[in-house]
């Protein structure tokens, strides 16, 4: 399996748009872990979903309404959340914002 370089300049990023108003790029990854930058326009939604990976997310910019397993909280810049495997979760951007998501193991489907 391929892995990212140990150093990944931002200019080398390939951006994808998984949902309206949402763009993401893989920052770096190994089989055991992946870091992803996700940019949201105001009111954009990361739809409710689940996956077998552990996810830890950091609010780098903006504010988000975050729902995990039916519980909803508002997080602002500097806040963070963690999602255990298989819990249903999603976000709504209350303003333009950016999340840094980390997954373990990596999200193989993001590499396709």
Buried (B, 14 or more C-beta within 10 A) or exposed (E): EEEBEEEBEEEEBEEEEEEEBBBBBBBBBBEEBBBBBBBBBEEBBBEEEEBEBBBBBBBBBBBBBBBBEEEEEEBEBEBEBEBEEEBEBBBBBBBBBBBBBBBBBBBEEBEE
